[in-house]
Amino acid sequence: MTIEGKIVVITGASSGLGEATARHLAALGAKLVLGARRIDRLQALIDELGNGAAAVQTDVTDREQVRHLINGAVAAHGRIDVLINNAGLMPQSLLEKGLIDDWDRMIDVNIKGVLYGIAAALPHMTRQKSGHIINVSSVAGHKVRPGSAVYAATKAAVLMLSEGLRQEVKPYGIRTTVISPGAVASELPASVTDADTAQRIRQFYDAYAIPADSFARVVAFALSQPDDVDINEILYRPTAQEL
Ligand SMILES: NC(=O)c1ccc[n+]([C@@H]2O[C@H](COP(=O)([O-])OP(=O)(O)OC[C@H]3O[C@@H](n4cnc5c(N)ncnc54)[C@H](OP(=O)(O)O)[C@@H]3O)[C@@H](O)[C@H]2O)c1
């Protein structure tokens, strides 16, 4: 029932929810291996965290880089206890604008990046007969609105992948959690490229977003359960958020 000493790999730890989770889990004694593309940000974070935290420059759209991140954690610590598939982006826009490059990036990072993490972690976790995979969906995985179709579809995919994963890894004692946050303050609105949508989302986040440590506490709750308790889904929002 403790997080202390757990070997935790987090993708997208250079800002927002991933960074807040790294800070929180480090304070609870986890041993962290952090991945993201902005290695300078990760390096500054691990310098601050100490306790043997490591940073590996990782683009989750490259399956070899994701494998390198996770294999490196196992090489250093002998096992992986937790993978948090957190890296993601949200360049929303109306479909009629045809911003296909943004659609591709969301599919590559939000879906394929999660799959590459699962593919890299499962060989270790099935061998260990233990482990915990946390995937990050969104309220948008449950609700779609004009402008959010592709992002919502990627996050709905994460929900389905997580439920399929849950059923498949039962024989190995591996736990799975999918977390669906509402608006949380992070750099996510900056990933919107469409000017009209960017303004709308910025206003929404300014009005409603809650601090990123809300996500970190949810992660810690799921991780700190006894081995025979598997917290599979958590959906949470700012109290003031209607949608
Ligand atoms: N904030 C919210 O309101 C909210 C709500 C629901 C769900 N979420 C989900 O929460 C997750 C974290 O987002 P956030 O809100 O913390 O946003 P954020 O501050 O923008 O952080 C996104 C993280 O993902 C990383 N990332 C993006 N593309 C990547 C790539 N190709 N390879 C590796 N890492 C990549 C970024 O690192 P680099 O740029 O350094 O690579 C960054 O660390 C996302 O999956 C998002 O969809 C957020």
The ligand as an ORCA input file, in Angstrom:
! r2SCAN-3c Opt
* xyz 0 1
  N      -4.948     19.595    -19.083
  C      -6.187     19.120    -19.267
  O      -7.193     19.835    -19.095
  C      -6.373     17.688    -19.667
  C      -7.664     17.147    -19.587
  C      -7.864     15.830    -19.981
  C      -6.798     15.081    -20.425
  N      -5.549     15.629    -20.500
  C      -4.447     14.801    -20.999
  O      -3.386     14.866    -20.090
  C      -2.173     14.534    -20.769
  C      -1.083     15.526    -20.373
  O      -1.418     16.802    -20.930
  P      -1.198     18.169    -20.144
  O      -2.519     18.743    -19.898
  O      -0.258     17.991    -19.008
  O      -0.544     19.056    -21.307
  P       0.925     19.651    -21.492
  O       1.295     20.508    -20.349
  O       0.931     20.239    -22.853
  O       1.838     18.356    -21.456
  C       1.869     17.454    -22.521
  C       3.093     16.565    -22.357
  O       3.108     15.640    -23.449
  C       4.387     15.656    -24.008
  N       4.359     15.309    -25.426
  C       3.649     15.879    -26.435
  N       3.972     15.300    -27.604
  C       4.907     14.341    -27.320
  C       5.635     13.415    -28.085
  N       5.485     13.324    -29.425
  N       6.507     12.589    -27.455
  C       6.677     12.662    -26.124
  N       6.015     13.519    -25.334
  C       5.137     14.352    -25.938
  C       4.938     17.049    -23.790
  O       6.343     16.998    -23.726
  P       7.338     17.504    -24.886
  O       6.663     18.614    -25.632
  O       8.550     17.942    -24.103
  O       7.608     16.287    -25.702
  C       4.383     17.355    -22.404
  O       5.246     16.877    -21.414
  C      -2.516     14.520    -22.251
  O      -2.677     13.180    -22.688
  C      -3.853     15.251    -22.311
  O      -4.623     14.881    -23.428
  C      -5.322     16.905    -20.119
*
